[in-house]
Amino acid sequence: MSVTERIEQLIAPAVEGMGFSIVRVQLSGGDRLRLQVMAERQDGQAMVVDDCADLSRAISAILDVEDPIVEAYTLEVSSPGIDRPLVRLRDFERYAGHEARIETNVSVSGHRRFRGRVLGVEGDVVRVSVEGEDIAVPFSAISKAKLVLTEELLGMSEGRQGR
């Protein structure tokens, strides 16, 4: 189990108990490590600064006790934003119909980078329409993916904030 998987396992019960879902846990940096915890509200409302502050305090308390990172690090808690990363298969299901940028760690249909409309998920395969061609991208091959900021996505976000 990687350090980030361990951290997610440690903090998930508290984060979910507070009414949030973890989008991504990422550890980066060279001399000074940065632990980024990206979360969203389970009720679909927009994250506010107080949400991030509350999560940061709760996560810090857990990590201070469990101490999964040996080196010094900075904790950053944030929302995924409108053009959010697509990290799990359920993200591709949830955002089917929206445009995304996808990078793979192996060549798929002769390419490693795609920009197209997410069609959905079939088993462990993400289906994407790129310039009218339906491409099957194995989820295990995806190294990075995120939504593309479009008018449609902005409209969806505005509708969610108005709930």
C-alpha beads as a LAMMPS data file, in Angstrom:
LAMMPS data file: protein, C-alpha beads

163 atoms
162 bonds

1 atom types
1 bond types

-500.0 500.0 xlo xhi
-500.0 500.0 ylo yhi
-500.0 500.0 zlo zhi

Masses

1 110.0

Atoms # bond

1 1 1 0.000 0.000 0.000
2 1 1 1.371 3.417 -0.965
3 1 1 1.638 6.303 1.498
4 1 1 -1.245 8.155 -0.177
5 1 1 -3.446 5.045 -0.090
6 1 1 -2.632 4.654 3.610
7 1 1 -3.458 8.312 4.277
8 1 1 -6.768 8.031 2.409
9 1 1 -7.620 4.929 4.423
10 1 1 -6.826 6.767 7.679
11 1 1 -8.785 9.947 6.974
12 1 1 -11.757 8.616 4.946
13 1 1 -13.997 7.715 7.920
14 1 1 -13.650 11.196 9.459
15 1 1 -14.004 13.019 6.134
16 1 1 -17.108 11.032 5.200
17 1 1 -18.519 11.436 8.711
18 1 1 -18.281 15.207 8.243
19 1 1 -20.378 14.995 5.066
20 1 1 -17.604 15.065 2.460
21 1 1 -16.123 12.646 -0.084
22 1 1 -12.439 12.387 -0.905
23 1 1 -11.727 13.147 -4.543
24 1 1 -7.951 12.680 -4.461
25 1 1 -5.023 12.395 -2.066
26 1 1 -1.711 13.395 -3.619
27 1 1 1.785 13.768 -2.170
28 1 1 4.209 15.893 -4.195
29 1 1 7.257 18.099 -3.906
30 1 1 10.958 17.690 -3.483
31 1 1 12.595 19.312 -0.462
32 1 1 9.280 20.341 1.044
33 1 1 6.491 17.808 0.604
34 1 1 2.930 18.905 -0.037
35 1 1 0.018 16.656 0.869
36 1 1 -3.041 17.669 -1.119
37 1 1 -6.413 16.348 -0.031
38 1 1 -9.118 17.238 -2.505
39 1 1 -12.679 16.772 -1.234
40 1 1 -16.246 17.653 -2.140
41 1 1 -19.471 17.943 -0.221
42 1 1 -21.723 14.884 -0.333
43 1 1 -24.825 17.094 -0.558
44 1 1 -23.662 18.515 -3.905
45 1 1 -23.323 22.073 -2.623
46 1 1 -20.207 24.122 -3.393
47 1 1 -17.296 23.923 -0.970
48 1 1 -16.563 27.083 1.017
49 1 1 -13.422 28.165 2.822
50 1 1 -14.857 27.106 6.199
51 1 1 -15.385 23.564 4.839
52 1 1 -11.720 23.356 3.859
53 1 1 -10.633 24.742 7.243
54 1 1 -12.809 22.236 9.142
55 1 1 -11.471 19.349 7.067
56 1 1 -7.900 20.568 7.479
57 1 1 -8.202 20.577 11.281
58 1 1 -9.736 17.093 11.352
59 1 1 -7.206 15.627 8.913
60 1 1 -4.276 17.259 10.751
61 1 1 -5.385 15.731 14.046
62 1 1 -5.531 12.241 12.510
63 1 1 -2.183 12.576 10.749
64 1 1 -0.510 13.950 13.892
65 1 1 -1.512 10.787 15.757
66 1 1 -0.906 8.239 12.971
67 1 1 2.203 9.966 11.520
68 1 1 2.212 8.232 8.092
69 1 1 4.652 10.749 6.525
70 1 1 8.178 10.697 7.935
71 1 1 9.372 14.016 6.438
72 1 1 8.014 17.495 7.091
73 1 1 5.101 18.404 4.829
74 1 1 2.449 21.020 4.210
75 1 1 -1.201 19.967 4.235
76 1 1 -3.427 21.545 1.597
77 1 1 -7.165 20.859 1.604
78 1 1 -9.112 22.032 -1.425
79 1 1 -12.190 21.469 -3.527
80 1 1 -11.833 19.861 -6.941
81 1 1 -13.093 22.962 -8.760
82 1 1 -15.311 23.003 -11.822
83 1 1 -12.747 21.428 -14.148
84 1 1 -12.122 18.676 -11.624
85 1 1 -9.827 15.700 -11.980
86 1 1 -11.427 12.384 -12.877
87 1 1 -9.784 9.900 -10.540
88 1 1 -12.134 6.956 -10.078
89 1 1 -14.308 4.985 -12.480
90 1 1 -17.383 6.478 -10.827
91 1 1 -16.113 9.955 -11.807
92 1 1 -16.264 8.964 -15.483
93 1 1 -19.789 7.590 -14.962
94 1 1 -20.916 10.719 -13.116
95 1 1 -19.557 13.085 -15.760
96 1 1 -20.583 11.117 -18.846
97 1 1 -21.578 13.573 -21.544
98 1 1 -18.932 16.116 -20.573
99 1 1 -15.667 16.865 -22.311
100 1 1 -12.424 15.648 -20.727
101 1 1 -8.678 15.540 -21.301
102 1 1 -7.204 12.113 -20.705
103 1 1 -3.560 11.041 -20.624
104 1 1 -2.527 7.407 -20.630
105 1 1 0.670 5.640 -19.617
106 1 1 0.502 3.413 -22.731
107 1 1 -0.603 4.013 -26.303
108 1 1 -4.347 3.511 -26.866
109 1 1 -5.559 3.610 -30.479
110 1 1 -2.184 5.100 -31.392
111 1 1 -2.378 7.988 -28.909
112 1 1 -1.494 8.766 -25.309
113 1 1 -3.502 11.996 -25.042
114 1 1 -7.180 12.412 -25.776
115 1 1 -9.671 15.229 -25.640
116 1 1 -13.248 14.196 -26.137
117 1 1 -16.694 13.586 -24.716
118 1 1 -16.904 10.948 -21.992
119 1 1 -19.501 8.407 -23.088
120 1 1 -19.452 6.335 -19.917
121 1 1 -17.949 3.209 -18.417
122 1 1 -18.234 -0.425 -19.449
123 1 1 -16.599 -2.684 -16.880
124 1 1 -13.047 -1.358 -16.438
125 1 1 -13.072 0.605 -19.703
126 1 1 -13.803 4.308 -20.160
127 1 1 -15.471 5.096 -23.480
128 1 1 -14.643 8.444 -25.045
129 1 1 -15.800 10.038 -28.293
130 1 1 -12.852 11.764 -29.953
131 1 1 -13.659 13.554 -33.221
132 1 1 -16.601 11.208 -33.802
133 1 1 -14.631 8.036 -33.047
134 1 1 -15.616 5.888 -30.056
135 1 1 -12.404 4.953 -28.218
136 1 1 -12.183 2.387 -25.419
137 1 1 -9.573 3.444 -22.864
138 1 1 -8.702 0.875 -20.192
139 1 1 -9.080 2.585 -16.800
140 1 1 -5.768 1.025 -15.703
141 1 1 -4.015 2.875 -18.567
142 1 1 -5.223 6.332 -17.484
143 1 1 -2.488 8.309 -15.747
144 1 1 -4.299 11.645 -15.599
145 1 1 -7.756 12.926 -16.515
146 1 1 -9.757 16.069 -15.880
147 1 1 -12.866 17.790 -17.126
148 1 1 -12.529 20.554 -19.693
149 1 1 -14.126 23.842 -18.727
150 1 1 -17.084 24.295 -21.088
151 1 1 -20.302 26.349 -21.055
152 1 1 -22.213 23.130 -20.347
153 1 1 -20.040 22.344 -17.336
154 1 1 -20.361 25.905 -16.049
155 1 1 -24.152 25.645 -16.356
156 1 1 -24.153 22.388 -14.395
157 1 1 -22.012 23.976 -11.675
158 1 1 -24.254 27.040 -11.412
159 1 1 -27.298 24.793 -11.080
160 1 1 -25.662 22.860 -8.249
161 1 1 -24.771 26.009 -6.320
162 1 1 -28.351 27.218 -6.522
163 1 1 -29.753 24.167 -4.647

Bonds

1 1 1 2
2 1 2 3
3 1 3 4
4 1 4 5
5 1 5 6
6 1 6 7
7 1 7 8
8 1 8 9
9 1 9 10
10 1 10 11
11 1 11 12
12 1 12 13
13 1 13 14
14 1 14 15
15 1 15 16
16 1 16 17
17 1 17 18
18 1 18 19
19 1 19 20
20 1 20 21
21 1 21 22
22 1 22 23
23 1 23 24
24 1 24 25
25 1 25 26
26 1 26 27
27 1 27 28
28 1 28 29
29 1 29 30
30 1 30 31
31 1 31 32
32 1 32 33
33 1 33 34
34 1 34 35
35 1 35 36
36 1 36 37
37 1 37 38
38 1 38 39
39 1 39 40
40 1 40 41
41 1 41 42
42 1 42 43
43 1 43 44
44 1 44 45
45 1 45 46
46 1 46 47
47 1 47 48
48 1 48 49
49 1 49 50
50 1 50 51
51 1 51 52
52 1 52 53
53 1 53 54
54 1 54 55
55 1 55 56
56 1 56 57
57 1 57 58
58 1 58 59
59 1 59 60
60 1 60 61
61 1 61 62
62 1 62 63
63 1 63 64
64 1 64 65
65 1 65 66
66 1 66 67
67 1 67 68
68 1 68 69
69 1 69 70
70 1 70 71
71 1 71 72
72 1 72 73
73 1 73 74
74 1 74 75
75 1 75 76
76 1 76 77
77 1 77 78
78 1 78 79
79 1 79 80
80 1 80 81
81 1 81 82
82 1 82 83
83 1 83 84
84 1 84 85
85 1 85 86
86 1 86 87
87 1 87 88
88 1 88 89
89 1 89 90
90 1 90 91
91 1 91 92
92 1 92 93
93 1 93 94
94 1 94 95
95 1 95 96
96 1 96 97
97 1 97 98
98 1 98 99
99 1 99 100
100 1 100 101
101 1 101 102
102 1 102 103
103 1 103 104
104 1 104 105
105 1 105 106
106 1 106 107
107 1 107 108
108 1 108 109
109 1 109 110
110 1 110 111
111 1 111 112
112 1 112 113
113 1 113 114
114 1 114 115
115 1 115 116
116 1 116 117
117 1 117 118
118 1 118 119
119 1 119 120
120 1 120 121
121 1 121 122
122 1 122 123
123 1 123 124
124 1 124 125
125 1 125 126
126 1 126 127
127 1 127 128
128 1 128 129
129 1 129 130
130 1 130 131
131 1 131 132
132 1 132 133
133 1 133 134
134 1 134 135
135 1 135 136
136 1 136 137
137 1 137 138
138 1 138 139
139 1 139 140
140 1 140 141
141 1 141 142
142 1 142 143
143 1 143 144
144 1 144 145
145 1 145 146
146 1 146 147
147 1 147 148
148 1 148 149
149 1 149 150
150 1 150 151
151 1 151 152
152 1 152 153
153 1 153 154
154 1 154 155
155 1 155 156
156 1 156 157
157 1 157 158
158 1 158 159
159 1 159 160
160 1 160 161
161 1 161 162
162 1 162 163
